[in-house]
Amino acid sequence: MKKTFALLLLFIVANSLTYGGGYQVLLQGNKQTAMGLVGTGITLGSESIFYNPGALPFLRDKYSFSLGASGIMSNVVFQKEAPSVYEAETDNPFGTPFYIYGAGKISDKLSIGIGAYTPFGSSTDWGESWAGRFLIQDISLFAVYIQPTVAYQINDQLGIGIGFIYAMGDVTLNKALPLTGSDGSEAGVNMEGSTANYGFNAGITYRPTDQLEFGLTYRSEILMEMEGGDANFTVPQSLAASFPAENEFDAELPLPATINFGASYKASEQLTLALDINFTQWSTYDSLIFDFKTNTPSLQDSRNPRLYDDNLVFRVGGRYKANDQWIVAAGAYYDMPAVKDNYYNPETPDAHKLGLSAGFTYSPSENFDVDASILYIMGFERDATYEPGKFGGTYKYNAVVPGLGINYHF
Amino acid sequence: MKRISIYLILFIFVLAACTPEIEEFSPTQGEADLSNFVAVGNSLTAGFTNGELYLEGQKHAFPKLMAEQMALAGGGDFNQPLMVDGTGFGNRLMLGIKEACDGEAGLAPVPYDQEFNPENMISIAGQGPFNNFGVPGAKIFHLLTPLYSNPQGGNPYFARFASNPGNVSVMDEVMATNFSFFSLWIGSNDVLGYAVSGGENTGDSITSGNLFQTSLFGILTQLTSNGAKGVISTVPEITNIPFFNTVPYNALVIEDEATRDALNLSYEQLGITFELGPNPFIIEDQNAPGGVRQIKENEYVLLTVPQDSIKCAQWGSAKPIPHYFVLDEEEAAKVEAAVDNYNGIILSVAQEMNLALADVNEILSKSVTEGLTYDGIDFSAEFITGGLFSVDGIHLSKRGNAIIANHFIMAINAQYNAQIPRVTVSEYQGIPFP
């Protein structure tokens, strides 16, 4: 298990585009993804370690394991503020968020579990020479959470659970600097850093009847405090003293707190319907401050306002059990932007988004299932500007995200 | 059946996976006829930059950039009297490393590193008709006189492309083309010649308001006589440009007491005293007692003042800075009053004749007071680092030309209900550093 995880980490370049506003990614279970990413108020397997730790005691089997990943293919197109014929398009790398969970019941009341998953990530590549390169050329950030979890069933209706989160984050970005060399080359900076911090994920599951389930969870904010990240400047030779080549920087990136409410209703033996509301406290992301270790008159610390808004996502989904082998599922969600119209930095393309999803679970045996999901995200056209850099226009986003998972439970 | 429907859904999703689309911007010329655009003016219109008119500068002249955008909205070709290479008439500057008299090396304007090519002097009149009638050095009344094309005593830049040197004025040449739209940006040299030579007693004078008004009226009457529409610009407040603001008035820095005491002693009779740290320069002034005095805060030392003479030959301290390197209070006031007067005339004429008005003065003033930002690049009126002005401290850089082109474009769009697309400022190169 430990080995598998280490291997996975090695292979993964988790570079996903944004779901749930800002740079949040909620692809932590393929059964949930197929249903419009609901999961707070519906217990489907060990993925509840992420979606709602309070649901663990309600798992049917004594032991449950899940493993899966998604592939994100995203595009953003840009047209500069009118009157202009300038257009640009991202060439985003294929993102692969993943999850791995294991849960077991120690006694009738007590369950434990552990999970590793990637709830935040963003990878956007506008290219080296596009018109907004002084704001961003490319950025890749991701966070992996490892979460040991304990849950307790208070009575037949009520379960509570809490997980301790160890979060590891990594960010790499490139941007151009408005300085030109005598050969026409342009200056730039590459910044890279990684860090880790702690937090928690707590949840309650309440089942008033056999048909009805409610869930409420809170994941705490984790502030990724980067110290001693590498800042490599490439500048014309005569300016080298003003931009020390192997500089370092400190910066803070918040992974905001979320509050999630969900409910599900078993309409019949075959059909279950569910909904979810996710609230993410993005307003904590006020500005991105780069504190350089060596300052010069030309290189001051930079404060870049972000001024995010809190964000809400509404989700609905359903699953239908066709027979003992096949369950089909579908869902939809509506996601509101965390990024303001006038503080829209193309490093994080954000918009009103509609997500449509579908998928199935195939169970060849009683203990083993395969989940497949596909998610299509349609961003609504958005006119936005990054006011401090006076750079704006119309942005439009879409993504297709196929995913695959396996489960073993006994 | 259910399986088929799943495949169907998958198929639909995959189809939808293509890049999102935004409706394309469609440029229009509105009530203007952009088919044959001519630009009339001085060095700024010609694409003069880094102290010289040369090929690459001409390709980035603001009217050339405008014409490229106009071409998307019904505009035609824009033929320029191009130089053959990057040397022009041989006065080009670039940013280089210069060793000062005290051995310290630093960034400074230095002569361009390629040898002057005499082919640039050969007449190219045969390549006309032209669209760019920007003549470096032209004052407003020069545009109306045939003497200006004379190879002897006229303007060599104009003589080079005039169809009948010595007998045609710039306006004669313009009127001989079949233009449908024009830009006119003129008036800077009417004060600049005076100001860059340090004002009074230097052989150049400020064009009077009356002459400016008469000439402007004459030019615009001709330009609009065939029904063409056009755009006209205000004259920048030239004391805002780096040429006048790079050498601080108080850059005489005294570091030791011996130097201070020696200066105090020698200027004792004139009542001038010095302190450790920054002091105002000593300048030549024939009206001051002893012919010298300290420079005032609102007076300007020109960019062309020999830095080595200040550093190593005691200019500005033991010896006064000659008057032709200083624009004093009175001279600066005359320059500013003249520009205000010109701009008043331009504003009222533009309104009267229903022309589009590009208020370049406003935008350049803004670059001084609060700075400008485009595409994530900050601009100011600072020399070199400000990004707007070229290495000569007077003329625009490539990005400066792009910014000005956009102001002309937006003025045309507003006046004539057109939708000419702006240029993308960040697509143009910054000032090259060694």
Interface residues (C-beta under 8 A of the other chain):
Chain A: M73 N75 V76 V77 F78 Q79 K80 A82 P83 S84 V85 Y86 E87 E89 A131 G132 R133 F134 L135 P178 L179 T180 G181 S182 D183 G184 E186 P236 Q237 S238 L239 A322 W326 V328 A330 L356 A358 F360 I374 Y376 M378 G379 E381 Y386 P388 G389 K390 F391 T394 K396 Y397 N398 V400
Chain B: K2 I6 I9 L10 F13 V14 A16 A17 T19 P20 E21 I22 E24 F25 P27 L72 M94 L95 I97 L107 T373 Y374 D375 G376 I377 D378 G387 I409 N413 Q419 I420 P421 R422 T424 S426 E427 Q429 G430 I431 P432 F433 P434
